[in-house]
Amino acid sequence: MKEGTTILYATPTLGDRVSKYSESVSLTIPQPIKDYHARIIEEKPEDANYMISNFEAQALVWLARLVGAKRVLEIGVYIGYSGMIWAHAIGPDGKVTGLEYEEKYAALAQKAWKENGYNNIEVHVGDAKETLSTLANPSEPYDIVFIDADKTGYPGYLQKVLEMSAPGAKNRLLRPGAIIAGDNALRKGLVADSSAENPHLPADFAEEGSWNARAVEAIREYNAAAAASDRLETFMCPLWDGLSLARLVD
């Protein structure tokens, strides 16, 4: 979600003010990247919500630098905003690899990266369930994988990432201690509460074949699988739209 506000306070207004204050005293995102975020909101209102917020971006930069990340894998690129965030976080000597299903989004992302001088980002176009396999046996393992793609694919992405990061494997996808971050892990609170008491409950949620219902169920499955895995240590951050964080123990 592009908005940075999470209602954890008595009123939405208070939550918005706390979020804006927190953003103001957190690390700085380069202005050209913030300008690109603002431009996408203005030019693509129909799907700009696919972007993370600037506030969440600050947290991801801090996280990457906390763990000393130099290689980031991003599943779901959209128009390249978060790719630039990761590239900024890890520096020009690092590498960002993106997987994007839509060719039109990948093209827009590549254009933005070039215009903003980020030369350490690459993108593979296609279904991530298939393109993930092309990354087998990397020369160096990744430090972070960020999942922000089709929500119904989350359980499969997690399973594939873990399979490709087997303990003791010579050329594993993720290093021991790597971070797996899954965005939209609470889905407007629907993952925790999809009753009629949730004001964000979609009108079609109870209908057969509802995409919203399938997405929520898939994220529940993802969260449960991560929490149950003895290979992962998990933390659910209830900010933004929910950010699932998991550390690969082995």
N, C-alpha and C positions, 0 to 999 in steps of 0.2 A: 504494500500500500504506500502511496506517495505521502500521505499525511503522517506527521510524526506524533500525533496525539493518541495516548491511551488513557481511557477514563478509569483511573485508579483512585480518584478523589471524589469528593461529595457532589461536585457539579462538573459538567463538561467544560465550563469556562475556567474553573480552577485547574482542571487537568491540562487544558491548553496552555495556561500561563506557566504551570510548572514545567511542562515539556519545553516551551520556548526558553524559559530561564535555564534549564539544564543544557539545552543546545548552545546557549550563549556562553556558558562557562566550560564547554568541552573543546577538544582540539579543533583546529581550523581545517575546513575543506577548501582547497584552492578555488578561488572565485570563478575561473572559467568552467570548472566542473559544476558548480552551483548554478551558473548561468545556463548551462546546457539543461540541467534539471528543470529550471523554470521555463525554458523555451519549449521543452517537450510537453509540459503541463498545458501550456498555452496552445501549442500547435496540434497536439494529439489528445484532446480531452477524452476521446472514446476509449483509449486504452492506456493512458498515462499512469493509471493505477497499478500497472505491472511493475513500475519502478519502486525501489525502496525509497524511504525518505532521507533527506540530508542528515537528520538526527540519527537514524539507524546507521547510515554510512559512517558517521563519526565513531560509533561503537565498533564497527567492523575494522576500521583502520586501527583503532586502539588494540583490538583483539589480535590482528595480524602482527602488529609490532610487539605485543606482549609475548607471543610465542616465537618471535624471530622468523616469521614466515618469509620465504623467498619464492615459493612455487604455489600457485593457487589454481584450483580447478573449479570452474563455475558451470553448473548445469542450469541453463536458462539465461540467455544473454540479453534478450529484448533489444533495446536500441543502444546498448553499450555504456550506460551510465555507471552501473556497478562494476563493470570491467575497468573503467578508469579509476574508480575508487580503490580497487585492489591493486592496480598498477601503481597508483600514488603511494599506497601503504607499503608496498614491498620494495619500491625504488627501481631505477632503470636496470639494475643487475638481476632483478627477479624475472619471473615469467608467469603470465596468466594465460590459461587455456580455457576457452569458452566452448560450450556445446549449445547450439541453437537450432530449433526445429524449423523455424520460418526463415527462408532465404532472404525475404525482404527486410526482416529485422537485422539479420546478420550484415547485410549490405549497409544499412544505416549505421550500425555499430562501427563497422570498419571505417566508414567515412568520418565519423566523429573522432575515432582514435587517431586517425591520420591528421585531422585538422588540429587536434590538441597536442600533437607531438608524442603520443604514446606508441612506441615501436616494439614493445615487449608483450603484446597481446595477440593471440591467434584465436581463430574461431573455426570449428568444424560444424558443418551444416547437415542436419538430418535428425532422425529419431535418436535421442540420447541412449535409449536401450541398446541401440546398435553402435552408435559412435563411441560409446564408452569402451567397447571391446577393442577399438582401434588404438586405445591408449595403453594396452597391455605391454608389460615389460619396458617401462620408461627408463631412461638413462639415470634419472633421479626421481625419487618419490615426491609426491605433493605434500605440502604442509597443512593445507586447508582445502576442503571441498565445500562449496556453497551451493545449496540446492534451492532454486527458485524458478521452477518450471511447472509444467502441467501437474496439478496436485494429485491426480489419480495415478501418476507414475511414481510418486515418492517411495512406496514400499519396495518397488522393483529397483529403483536407483540405490537405495540403501543396501539391499541384498547384493547387488552387483559390485558396489564399491567394497564391501567387506570381503566378498569372494576374491576380488583382485588385490586384496591387501592381506593375504594369508600370512600368519606368523611364520617367520623363518624363510619366506620366499625371497629369492635373490633380487628380483626386479619387481617389487610390489608397487601398487598404485599410491598408497599412503604410507608414510613413515610411522613407526610407533610414536604415540603421543600426538598424532595429527588431530585436527579438529574437523568434525562434520557438522555443518550448520544448515539447518532446514528452516527456510523462511515461511511465513504464513502458517505457523504450526498450531495456531489457535483459531484461525479463520473466523474473525469477528466474535469469538467466544463460543461459536457453534460446536467446536470440538469438545468443549467441556459441558456445554448446555445447549441442546438443540430443541428444548421445549418451547412452548408458546410464550413463556416468560422472557425469552431472549428477544428483544425488540428488533434484532437483525435477522430473525428467521425469515428466509425467502418464502414467497407465497407458494412456490412450486415444490417446496422441500419434501412434502409427503407424497408427491405424485410419482408414479412409477417411471423410472428412467431419469429422474431429476439429476442433472449434472452436479448441482450444488450438494445434494445429498451424497452422491458418489464421491465427490471431492472430500467432504468432511469425513466420510467413513475411511477413505484411503489415508488421510492424515492421522486419524486415530490409530490405524494399523501401523503406520510409520512410527508414531510416538511410542506405541506399545512395544514394537519390535526393538527399538533403540533402548528403551528402558529395561527390557528383559534380557538383552544381550550381555553375557559376561565379558565381552570384549570391549564394552563401552561404559564410560561414566557420563551420565547425562545431567543436564540442567535445563529446565524450561524457563525462559525469560518471558514474562507476560507483557512486555512492552511492545509497542507497534501492533502488529497483527500476530504476535507470538513468534519467538525465535528459539528453536530447539538447538541446543548446543551439546555435542557429544565428543568426548575425548577418546581416541582409540588407544586402549591400554597396551595392547601387544603390537 
